[in-house]
């Protein structure tokens, strides 16, 4: 049983790849922790948005994770 983590923008650089499969964890925090301290810190930045199966979440504590879920981490967007 696994989760598919997708890293966009500068988060892909921190992760060293665009996506990674991780073992299904009990909570989102446990899944993030399994990615290592540097990436976990970057993913927990307050301005990083989170989508589960294409739905943007407002509350990171809310998702109930299931086998095969795709979790996308979206960095802050800047520009003019």
Secondary structure, DSSP 8 states (H G I E B T S, - for coil): -EEEEEE-THHHHHHTSSEEEEE--SSHHHHHHTT-HHHHHHHT-TT-EEEETTEE-S-TT-----TT-EEEEE------
